[in-house]
Amino acid sequence: MSEAEATTEGSKAKKPRTASRQVRRQQLIDATVESIAKHGIAKTTMTTVTRTAGLSIGLANFHFSTKDNLFEETLRFLAEEHHEFWKKSYDKADLAPAGKLIAIVAAHFHPSICNRKKIAVWYGFFGEAGARASYRKLANEIDAERRDQTEDLCRQIIAEGCYENVDATDVAFMLEGLYDGFWLNILMYPGEFSRFDAMRRIEAYLAQMFPGHFQPPAPKDCKG
């Protein structure tokens, strides 16, 4: 079936037929994020996705042969988006190790990465038994790369500051745990916990570990 034929199958598409393959795929991935955030993984179907995208089921099947394939590609998109974002921050040549480390932290809580819709998708995959294998397959390598880079930066900072009794591996794993925990807080308690709260608490942790390299954030009620 050609894309033009797929577009005319089922309900009338609301998007122009001339859109490129890449644009169509991205429309469906974005709609999948919207649907999972609204309905959860279990209740997200090709129908909920195509209704959100304003496209036909035939067109969705043309680009993604199954719902599982669509889900996997949606997760891949989020993982690669996150990876490219923190790598771009890390690769800035003018940053010292402490600057690179805080850039990785900040990338986790940038609004294009850290928003409730995308976090809901991540935790949807965390919590769905049938989806965990896909998550591990796609995200483990990326997570390990980030953790290794963080550990290397911590080793450099420890050497620069002659910090005793600070273990680079422990700090790297602690940061990974804080990222996951604070994302969950942002998802569960949107009126009480924000990405700014997350950054402030991580900066406070880094200031405790590396007081010569990071300053503790000012108290929330501090004026001026």
KACORUR-V578699 format. One line per field, one symbol per residue. ss: DSSP state (2 for helix, 1 for strand, 0 for the rest). psi: psi as a letter, one per 20 degrees, with the letter a starting at -180 (. if undefined). burial: b if it has 9 or more other ideal C-beta (glycine too) atoms within 8 Angstrom, else e. A space follows every 50 residues. Layout:
ss = ???
psi = ???
burial = ???
This chain:
ss = 00222222000000000000222222222222222222200000022222 22200022222220002222222222222222222222220000002222 22222222000000022222222222202222222222222222222222 22222222222000000222222222222222222222000000222222 222222222000000000000000
psi = prhghhhiqbqpqiqqiiqrggggghghghhgggghhgirghjprhghgh ggikrqhghghghohrghgggghghgggghggghghhgghiohjprghhh ghhgghhhjqhignqhghhhgghghgiogiihggggghhgggghgggggg ggghggggggilpqkpphgggghggghgggghggghghmhiiprhhgggg hhhhghhhgmhihqpqqqqhjpq.
burial = eebebbbbbeeebebeeeeeeeebbbbbbbbbbbbbbeeebeebebebbb ebbebbbbbbbebbeebebbbbbbbbbbbbbbbebbeebbebeebebbbb bbbbbbbbbbeebbebbbbbbbbbbeebeebbebbeebbeebbebbbbbb bbbbbbbbebbebeebebeebbbbbbebbeebbbbbbeebeebebebbbb bbbbbbbebbeebbeeeeeeeeee
